[in-house]
Amino acid sequence: MFSFLDTFPDLRVIALLAAAPLAWRIGQTIPARLGRISVVLSAGLSLFLASISDLWMSSQSGETLWPSVLQQSLVYLPLALSASLLVRMIRASREKSNTPQPSSQTVWLWSSLILLALIPAGVYRLARISQTTDRLQELQSQSRIGEFVALSQELITIAPAVSFQDQPLAEVLPPTELQLQSMTAALSQVQDRYQKGRLLAMLGRRDEALDVLDLDPSREENPAEVCLLAGTIYEHNADWSKSRVWYERARQQLKQSNSTKSSLWATAYRGLGFSHRKQGHNRAAEAAYLKLLELEPTAETHFLLAQFYENAQAGEKSAFHLQQAVALNAEKFRPLAADLKAKLQSHQFSCFQIWRD
């Protein structure tokens, strides 16, 4: 009951704001003497229909609009109406009920208010579902199991029928929840600080992971793996300065040990590029990404560079790496390339490069 109230508060705000103009207009047609009973009836109706909203919201997916339209009509519009009437009562409005005869202007007004009340909130909900699904893809690719499960549980409350990687998310989630439980149970058996910190980070317990790693920048014996994990955790915390520091320490450790592990070098340069980019250090970010390209001349690296150069408004370089990415893996990157090409074409001055150091 009332599961729609549990998560994504922005959806409720948008829904109420969209319904407010129509609710206000309807309220103007209700005589002042019926204000109190109308407040009670509309609020009661909204609460009752909210309690049974699973009957239609269970069909909400990332493509269906009609459950949101019903939610607007049956839950948010009566709720907004009760609020509108209550405000009118508080302001002691005593307007008489004079319902005008429909004219072309009135019909257009009512039609516009109805469309505003029903459609934008549903479209916003679909966009929010799509955005959250993309975020789930990212979390899964980074093995962030704890955050994946938590966000999936939230998404299912607003879109029970949503799909994830061509499967119902409701079917994908239970095995992942079991994996999460298994990883949590295994924590007590792990003694190595790196392995325990890594496990805690995967569970989404990043502060605990940092405590377990016992980080000290002055400590020389921090191995590269620990430094990389610390950089990744700070990156996920959006602490770009600390993230960059630990990725750089990892790079130094790899250099001092003459490491030949290309995957560790690639992680360090990828992290350095991202941290520098977030701090606006485009020159340093470019240098790190080009080092990454030397280590991993893959379609993924070329596409990463294409995104970087597009963000920096270096259109020609972005287009070149975009072509390379599609040439190496057309199946994966051709659909993504279309969106990036559209962004490139929208830049009026794509030949300019914007660097901030």
C-alpha positions in Angstrom: 0.0 0.0 0.0 1.2 3.5 -0.9 4.4 2.0 -2.5 4.4 4.9 -4.9 5.3 7.2 -1.9 8.4 5.4 -0.9 10.9 6.4 -3.5 11.7 9.0 -6.2 10.2 12.1 -4.5 10.8 14.2 -7.7 8.1 12.2 -9.5 5.5 13.2 -6.8 6.6 16.9 -7.0 6.3 16.9 -10.9 3.0 15.1 -10.7 1.5 17.6 -8.2 2.8 20.6 -10.1 1.4 19.3 -13.4 -2.0 18.7 -11.8 -2.2 22.0 -9.9 -3.5 24.3 -12.8 -6.3 22.0 -13.7 -7.2 21.4 -10.0 -7.3 25.1 -9.4 -9.5 25.6 -12.4 -11.9 22.9 -11.2 -11.9 24.4 -7.8 -13.1 27.7 -9.2 -16.3 25.9 -10.4 -17.1 24.6 -6.9 -19.3 26.9 -4.8 -17.6 28.2 -1.7 -20.3 26.7 0.5 -19.3 23.2 -0.7 -15.6 23.9 -0.1 -15.2 21.9 3.1 -17.0 18.8 2.0 -15.2 18.9 -1.3 -11.8 19.0 0.4 -12.7 15.9 2.5 -14.2 14.1 -0.5 -11.3 14.8 -2.9 -8.6 14.0 -0.3 -10.4 10.8 0.8 -10.8 9.7 -2.8 -7.1 10.4 -3.5 -6.0 8.4 -0.5 -8.4 5.5 -1.3 -7.3 5.3 -4.9 -3.6 5.6 -3.8 -4.1 2.5 -1.6 -5.2 0.4 -4.6 -3.0 2.0 -7.2 -1.0 -1.2 -7.5 -3.9 -2.5 -9.6 -2.8 -0.3 -12.5 0.8 0.7 -11.6 1.9 -2.9 -11.6 1.8 -2.6 -15.4 4.2 0.4 -15.4 7.3 -0.2 -17.5 9.8 1.9 -19.3 7.5 2.2 -22.4 3.9 2.3 -21.1 2.4 5.7 -20.5 -1.2 4.8 -19.5 -0.5 3.8 -15.9 1.0 7.2 -15.2 -2.0 8.9 -16.8 -4.3 6.9 -14.6 -2.2 7.8 -11.5 -2.4 11.5 -12.4 -6.2 11.3 -13.0 -7.1 9.2 -10.0 -4.6 10.1 -7.3 -2.7 13.3 -7.9 -5.5 15.4 -9.5 -7.9 14.8 -6.5 -5.1 15.5 -4.1 -4.2 18.7 -5.9 -7.9 19.7 -5.9 -8.2 19.2 -2.2 -5.1 21.3 -1.7 -6.4 24.0 -4.0 -9.7 24.1 -2.2 -8.0 24.2 1.2 -5.9 27.2 0.1 -9.0 29.0 -1.1 -10.7 28.4 2.2 -7.7 29.7 4.2 -7.8 32.8 2.0 -11.4 33.1 2.9 -12.5 33.3 -0.7 -16.2 33.7 -1.1 -16.6 33.6 -4.9 -20.0 32.6 -6.1 -20.4 29.7 -8.4 -20.9 31.0 -11.9 -20.0 28.3 -14.3 -19.7 29.9 -17.7 -21.1 28.3 -20.8 -18.4 26.6 -22.8 -16.9 28.8 -25.5 -14.2 28.0 -27.9 -11.7 29.8 -25.6 -13.0 27.9 -22.6 -12.8 24.5 -24.4 -9.2 25.2 -25.5 -8.3 26.3 -21.9 -9.8 23.1 -20.4 -8.2 20.9 -23.0 -4.8 22.5 -22.4 -5.1 22.1 -18.7 -6.1 18.5 -19.0 -3.2 17.7 -21.3 -0.8 19.5 -18.9 -2.2 17.6 -16.0 -2.0 14.1 -17.6 0.9 13.9 -20.1 4.1 15.7 -18.9 4.2 13.9 -15.6 3.9 10.6 -17.4 6.6 11.5 -19.9 8.9 12.6 -17.1 8.3 9.3 -15.3 9.3 7.4 -18.4 12.5 9.5 -18.8 13.3 8.9 -15.1 12.8 5.1 -15.5 15.1 5.2 -18.6 17.7 7.2 -16.7 17.6 4.8 -13.8 17.9 1.8 -16.0 21.0 3.3 -17.6 22.4 3.8 -14.1 21.7 0.1 -13.3 23.7 -0.8 -16.4 26.6 1.3 -15.1 26.5 -0.2 -11.6 26.4 -3.7 -12.9 29.4 -3.1 -15.2 31.3 -1.8 -12.2 30.3 -4.8 -10.0 28.7 -2.5 -7.5 26.3 -5.2 -6.4 24.9 -3.5 -3.2 24.0 -0.3 -5.0 22.6 -2.2 -8.0 20.2 -4.1 -5.6 19.2 -1.0 -3.7 18.4 1.0 -6.9 16.6 -2.0 -8.5 14.4 -2.3 -5.5 13.5 1.4 -5.7 12.9 1.2 -9.5 10.5 -1.7 -9.1 8.4 0.3 -6.8 7.6 2.9 -9.5 7.9 0.5 -12.5 7.1 -3.1 -11.6 7.1 -4.2 -15.2 10.3 -2.5 -16.3 12.8 -4.6 -18.3 16.6 -4.8 -17.8 18.8 -6.3 -20.5 15.7 -7.8 -22.3 14.5 -9.5 -19.1 12.0 -8.3 -16.5 13.9 -6.6 -13.7 11.7 -8.4 -11.2 13.3 -11.7 -12.4 16.9 -10.3 -12.6 16.8 -9.0 -9.0 16.2 -12.1 -6.9 19.4 -13.9 -8.0 21.4 -10.7 -7.5 19.9 -10.4 -4.0 21.1 -13.9 -3.2 24.5 -13.0 -4.5 24.5 -9.9 -2.2 23.5 -12.1 0.8 26.3 -14.5 0.0 28.9 -11.8 -0.3 27.7 -10.3 3.0 28.0 -13.6 4.8 31.5 -14.1 3.4 32.8 -10.8 4.9 33.6 -12.4 8.3 35.9 -15.0 6.6 38.0 -12.5 4.8 41.2 -11.2 6.5 43.2 -9.6 3.8 42.5 -5.9 3.9 42.5 -5.4 0.1 40.1 -8.3 -0.5 37.8 -7.2 2.4 37.9 -3.6 1.2 37.1 -4.7 -2.3 34.2 -6.8 -1.1 32.8 -3.9 1.1 33.1 -1.6 -1.9 31.1 -4.0 -4.1 28.5 -4.2 -1.4 28.2 -0.4 -1.5 29.7 0.1 2.0 32.4 2.5 0.8 33.1 4.2 4.1 33.7 0.9 5.7 35.9 -0.1 2.8 38.1 2.9 3.3 38.4 2.2 7.0 39.4 -1.4 6.3 42.0 -0.3 3.8 43.6 1.9 6.5 44.8 4.4 4.0 47.8 6.6 4.8 49.4 8.6 2.0 52.7 8.6 3.8 52.8 4.8 3.9 55.1 3.5 1.2 54.0 -0.1 1.4 50.5 0.5 0.0 50.5 -1.9 -3.0 49.2 -0.7 -6.4 46.0 -2.7 -6.0 45.1 -1.0 -2.8 45.8 2.4 -4.3 43.6 1.6 -7.3 40.8 0.5 -5.1 41.1 3.7 -3.0 41.0 5.8 -6.2 37.9 3.9 -7.4 36.1 4.4 -4.1 36.8 8.1 -4.0 35.8 8.3 -7.6 32.4 6.7 -6.8 32.2 9.3 -3.9 32.7 12.0 -6.5 35.8 13.1 -4.5 37.9 13.8 -7.6 40.9 15.3 -5.8 41.5 12.3 -3.6 40.6 10.0 -6.4 43.3 11.5 -8.6 45.9 11.3 -5.7 45.4 7.6 -5.2 45.4 6.8 -8.9 48.6 8.7 -9.2 50.1 6.8 -6.3 49.1 3.5 -8.0 50.8 4.7 -11.2 54.0 5.5 -9.2 53.9 2.1 -7.4 53.5 0.3 -10.7 56.4 2.3 -12.1 58.7 1.5 -9.1 57.9 -2.2 -9.2 58.4 -2.4 -13.0 55.0 -4.0 -13.2 54.0 -5.6 -16.5 50.4 -6.0 -15.5 48.8 -4.0 -18.3 45.3 -4.2 -16.7 46.6 -2.4 -13.6 48.3 0.3 -15.7 45.1 0.7 -17.8 43.0 1.1 -14.6 45.4 3.8 -13.3 45.4 5.8 -16.5 41.6 5.4 -17.0 41.1 6.7 -13.4 43.6 9.5 -13.8 41.9 10.6 -17.1 38.4 10.6 -15.5 39.5 12.5 -12.3 41.4 15.1 -14.3 38.5 15.5 -16.6 36.1 16.1 -13.7 38.4 18.7 -12.3 38.6 20.5 -15.6 42.2 19.5 -16.3 41.7 18.7 -19.9 45.4 18.6 -20.9 46.2 16.1 -18.2 43.1 14.1 -18.9 44.0 13.9 -22.6 47.5 12.7 -21.8 46.2 10.0 -19.5 43.6 8.8 -22.0 46.2 8.6 -24.8 48.4 6.5 -22.5 45.3 4.3 -21.9 44.9 4.0 -25.7 48.5 2.8 -26.0 47.8 0.0 -23.5 44.3 -0.8 -24.8 43.7 0.2 -28.4 40.1 -1.1 -28.2 36.8 0.2 -29.4 35.9 1.0 -25.8 39.0 3.3 -25.4 38.4 5.0 -28.7 34.7 5.7 -27.7 35.9 7.0 -24.3 38.2 9.4 -26.2 35.4 10.4 -28.6 33.2 11.3 -25.6 36.1 13.2 -23.9 36.8 15.2 -27.1 33.1 15.9 -27.7 32.8 17.3 -24.1 35.9 19.4 -24.7 34.4 20.6 -28.1 37.3 19.2 -30.1 35.0 18.0 -32.9 37.5 16.6 -35.4 39.3 14.5 -32.8 36.0 13.2 -31.4 34.8 12.3 -34.9 38.1 10.4 -35.6 37.9 8.3 -32.5 34.2 7.7 -33.0 34.9 6.3 -36.4 37.6 4.0 -34.9 35.3 2.7 -32.3 32.6 1.9 -34.9 35.2 0.2 -37.1 36.4 -2.0 -34.3 33.0 -2.9 -32.9 30.1 -1.7 -35.1 27.4 -3.8 -33.4 28.0 -2.2 -30.0 29.0 1.3 -30.9 27.0 2.2 -34.1 23.8 2.9 -32.1 25.9 4.9 -29.5 27.7 6.7 -32.3 24.4 8.2 -33.6 23.7 10.1 -30.4 27.3 11.3 -30.2 27.3 12.4 -33.8 24.1 14.4 -33.2 25.9 16.2 -30.3 28.9 16.9 -32.5 26.7 18.4 -35.2 25.0 20.6 -32.7 28.2 22.3 -31.8 28.5 25.5 -33.9 32.2 25.8 -33.2 33.3 22.1 -33.1 36.8 23.1 -34.4 37.6 24.9 -31.2 39.1 23.1 -28.2 38.3 24.2 -24.7 41.0 23.4 -22.3 41.2 24.4 -18.6 44.3 23.6 -16.6 
